[in-house]
Amino acid sequence: YTQENARLLIGKDGQNLKSLEHVIRAIFIRKMEDFSSIVLDVNDYKKSRSSYIIDIARQAVTRVRSTHKAEALAPMSSYERRIVHMELASYPDIATESIGTDFHRRIVIKLFP
């Protein structure tokens, strides 16, 4: 396979990869008890995307701490929001909250009251 093939499989912002994973889960839903454990990845896209999301969240924490103002991140999938919530749960002075609906759902990072 080539880099171009990998880009096609991943798609813009990982949309093709998410869709393929959804189809594979749907196929195996009746065959496996725990179909949620199926993860499809190409060229470690999910791993690098997770690292990128964590970096973005940490940068936002730094800004929130210095400005004392809440900051909303860009809209993310539920998987990506979960990564942020889990990562920032270890920051005792920081609170996270998901707001919005559907494709506009995002995380707000704020100082813990």
N, C-alpha and C positions, 0 to 999 in steps of 0.2 A: 504494500500500500504506500501511498505518497502523502506529503503534507497537504496537498490539495484535496485528496480524498478525506483526510482527517477533518479539514475545515468544513467540507460539505456535511459530514456526519455530525459535527458539533453544531453548525449553523450559527446564526447571529445570536449572541448572548446565550448560547447553549440551548436554543429552542428546539432544534432537531434532536439533540441528545435527550432532552426531557421528553419529547414526543415518543421517541423510540423506546425509552425506558417505560413509559406509560403503556405502550402497546405490548411489550414483553410481559409486564405485570398482568395485564388483562388476559393474555394467553395462559399464564400459569396460575391464575386466581383459583381455578377449580382443581388444580393438580397439587398445589402446595398449601399448607396451613398458614405459613408465614411468608406471603408473597411480598411484603414490604421490605424484606431483606435483599431483594434484587436491586443491584446497582449497576448501571451501565456507564462506562467511562471510555473516553478516547483520548489518547496521548496525555493522560493525567490532567485532563481539563478540569474536572471537579476538584482535584487536589489544589491546583494552582488558583482556581476561582475561590476556593475556601480561604486560601492564604491571602488573596487580594481583599476579600470581604473583611477578614479579621484586621488587616492593616488599615482599611478605611475606617472601621469602627474604632480602632485604637487612636487614630488621628482625630476623630471626632471627640473622643473622650478628652484628649489633650485640650482641644478648643473649648469644650464645655467647662472644663475645670478652670481655664484661664478667664473666660468671659462670664461664667456663671449663668449662661443662657442655654436653654434646651436647643438641640439640633436634630432635625429630621434627616435621615439618610434617604437615598434614592429608593424607589420602589424595588422590592425583592420578592423572590419566590418564598414559599413557606419554608423550604429547605434552607435557604440562605438566611432568612430571619432567625431560624432556630440556631444556626451557627453563631450569629451575633448575640442572641440572648444567652446562650450557653457560655460564650467567651466572656461576656461582660458581667456575668453573674458573680465572678470572683472579685469584682471591684466593689468594695463595701460602700463607697461614696457615690456610686452611679446606679441609676435606675433605667430600665428600658421598658418601652411600651410599644405595641404594634397598633397603628391607627390606619384608617382608610379601608377600602373594600377592593376586592378582586385584584386587578392588575395594578392598582394604585396603592396597595397595602405597603406600608413602610414602617420603619422603627424610629421612634423618637428616643434620643439619649438625653438624660437630664441628671442633675445632681440629686442625690437621694435626700429627701426632706429630713 
